[in-house]
Amino acid sequence: MKRSRTYALAGIAAASSLLISACSDNNAAGGGGDSAASGSDSATKIDCGTGDLNASGSSAQAKAIDTWQSTFASSCADIAVNYDPSGSGAGIKDFIAGKTDMAGSDSSLKDDEQAQADARCASGKAINIPMVISPVAVAYNVSGVDKLTLNAEVLAKIFSGQITKWDDEAIKALNKDAKLPSTSITTVHRSKDSGTTENFTKFLKAASNGAWTFEPAKSWAAPGGQGAPDSAGIVSAVKSTDGAISYVDGPDAAANSLKTAALDSGKGGVEISDKSVGKAVAAAERTGEGNNIKLKINYGLQEEGAYPAVLVTYEITCEKGLDAAKAKTVKSFLTYTSTDGQKALHQLGYSPLPEQLQTDVKKAVEAIG
């Protein structure tokens, strides 16, 4: 299996600075108990395995994995991390079939998948471990508008074609100090199945007061708008079209310097930050048992200062059931990603795990063997 190198240049360029210090926003969002994870220069001690770690799945975490491949090597040089960002569904299928040691997924295992994954682990159970948090950014390109606040109801009406001009009264009401032009709105959505689409439409369904009438799904259901097959296509369409609006993973918005809207859930506009994203994830309901950490995000959350449009990527592996060498290799990597590796996430456009969740994650990783 080939190493994922989609974002290798960005990951290598960032690696040296990321290991020196963490951003202050990371500390505000809440690193875990390790001094390294909360911004210290000291590194977490890892009992390193050897050999290949083969994994596949979510492309949403590809930037994180690429950076971790580079930085993890300084801690465990005898492990080669091979990750194929083939998509969450493919990653889960590969893991269940025994082709990989770990899967990355934008959602936790469904009941039928959990049963199959448990069977693959033989002497134990498969566990879902939240590891990478990405805000779903609402990206826009409107000449003369550098700051924009929107809410789920207005977004639902924009993406369903009910609001078609940027100077619509509903948008004006949320942006009283902005000079909004009469430019036509061009909505851009993913034309292929996407975990980002699923999470964005979950947010619209939960928070729009009934304005979004379509069921959340990986495939885009609303009529009209312009389709783009992937994140690169979304970025290109937004950048090249005055009046465009779309949704994209936080890292893609950050890497391409896209303007992003603040979200108003009833208590004022909230911009993307480690703190605001961390609040939303910290408020999630835990539905898994023991070290199987499944999160139910409250997309309709109205907590002050929280940014509720988020995507959580899980690493799925066997708590028990991998052979001893593979278990040690997987545990080595996940020990790193759940501690020192969290420091890298802010500068890539992700957010680190909130403090209590990180504590739970480290406990789950420790149980692998």
C-alpha positions, 0 to 999 in steps of 0.5 A, spaced: 500 500 500 502 506 498 503 512 502 499 518 502 502 524 499 497 528 497 499 534 502 506 531 503 509 538 501 505 542 506 506 537 512 514 536 511 514 544 511 510 545 517 513 539 521 519 542 524 515 548 527 509 544 529 514 540 534 517 546 537 511 549 540 503 549 540 499 555 538 496 559 544 489 557 541 491 549 542 492 551 549 485 554 550 481 549 546 484 544 551 490 539 550 490 533 555 494 531 561 501 530 557 505 536 557 507 535 550 500 535 548 498 541 552 504 545 548 511 543 552 517 542 548 518 535 551 515 529 547 511 523 550 515 517 551 513 511 546 514 504 546 515 503 539 513 497 535 516 496 528 514 494 521 509 497 517 502 500 519 497 499 513 491 503 514 486 507 509 479 511 509 477 518 510 480 523 506 478 529 511 484 527 515 489 526 510 493 532 511 493 530 519 496 523 517 501 526 512 504 531 517 504 525 522 508 520 517 513 525 517 513 527 525 512 520 528 518 518 524 522 522 529 520 518 535 519 511 532 523 510 526 522 503 524 515 504 523 512 506 516 505 509 516 502 507 509 495 511 509 491 510 503 485 516 503 480 512 499 474 514 503 471 512 509 467 507 506 472 503 503 477 504 509 472 500 513 471 495 508 478 494 508 479 493 515 473 488 516 476 484 510 483 484 514 487 488 509 489 493 514 490 494 521 486 501 522 481 504 518 479 512 518 472 514 518 468 520 518 463 517 522 463 511 527 461 504 525 454 503 524 451 497 528 452 492 522 459 494 521 461 494 528 459 486 528 463 485 522 469 489 525 468 485 532 468 478 528 475 481 524 478 482 531 477 475 533 479 475 540 476 482 542 472 488 539 473 493 534 473 500 537 472 507 535 477 512 537 476 520 535 482 523 533 481 528 528 476 534 529 475 538 523 470 544 522 466 544 516 467 551 514 462 555 510 466 559 505 464 565 500 467 569 495 463 576 495 467 582 493 467 587 498 465 583 504 470 581 508 466 579 514 460 575 514 455 572 519 450 567 517 445 562 521 443 555 519 436 557 517 439 562 512 444 557 509 438 552 508 434 557 504 441 559 500 442 552 498 435 550 497 435 556 492 430 560 496 435 566 497 438 568 491 441 575 492 447 577 497 443 583 499 437 579 501 433 582 507 435 575 511 442 576 510 442 583 511 439 582 518 445 578 520 450 583 517 447 590 519 454 593 518 456 590 512 455 593 505 452 587 501 452 587 494 446 585 489 450 580 486 447 573 485 448 567 489 452 561 486 452 555 491 457 550 490 456 543 493 460 536 492 457 532 486 460 526 489 458 522 496 462 526 501 462 525 509 463 533 509 456 533 505 453 529 510 455 533 516 454 539 513 447 537 511 446 534 519 447 541 521 442 544 516 437 539 518 438 540 526 439 547 526 435 551 521 428 551 524 425 546 518 428 550 513 432 544 510 427 539 508 432 534 505 435 528 509 442 528 511 446 524 507 453 523 503 450 525 497 447 532 495 440 532 495 437 539 494 436 542 486 440 547 483 447 550 484 454 548 481 457 541 483 464 540 484 467 533 485 472 534 490 475 539 495 479 542 490 474 543 485 470 546 491 476 551 492 477 553 485 469 554 484 469 559 490 475 562 488 473 564 481 466 566 482 464 572 485 458 571 489 460 564 490 458 560 497 460 553 499 462 548 505 469 545 505 473 542 511 477 547 515 484 545 513 482 546 505 479 553 507 485 555 511 490 552 506 487 556 500 486 562 504 478 562 503 474 567 507 469 563 512 463 565 515 461 566 522 455 561 524 450 564 529 446 559 533 442 564 536 447 568 541 451 571 536 456 569 530 461 564 532 468 564 528 472 557 527 477 557 532 480 551 537 476 553 542 469 554 539 470 547 535 472 544 542 466 547 545 461 543 540 465 537 541 465 537 548 458 537 548 457 531 544 453 525 547 457 519 548 454 513 545 459 507 545 461 503 551 468 503 555 474 504 550 469 504 544 468 512 544 462 514 539 460 521 539 453 524 537 454 531 535 449 536 537 448 540 530 443 544 533 447 546 539 446 553 542 451 554 547 454 561 547 461 561 543 460 554 540 461 552 533 456 546 531 458 545 524 464 539 525 466 533 523 470 528 527 474 523 524 475 516 528 481 511 527 478 504 528 482 498 530 482 492 534 482 493 542 484 486 542 485 481 536 491 484 532 497 479 533 502 482 538 507 485 533 501 489 529 498 491 536 504 494 538 505 498 532 498 501 532 499 503 539 505 506 538 502 511 532 496 512 536 499 514 542 503 519 538 497 522 534 493 522 541 498 526 544 504 530 541 501 529 534 495 533 536 499 540 536 500 539 529 492 540 528 491 547 529 496 550 523 493 545 519 486 548 520 484 542 524 482 543 532 485 538 537 481 534 542 478 537 548 481 536 554 476 530 557 476 527 550 483 527 549 484 523 556 479 518 554 482 517 547 489 516 551 486 511 555 483 507 549 489 507 546 493 504 552 488 498 552 490 496 545 494 490 545 
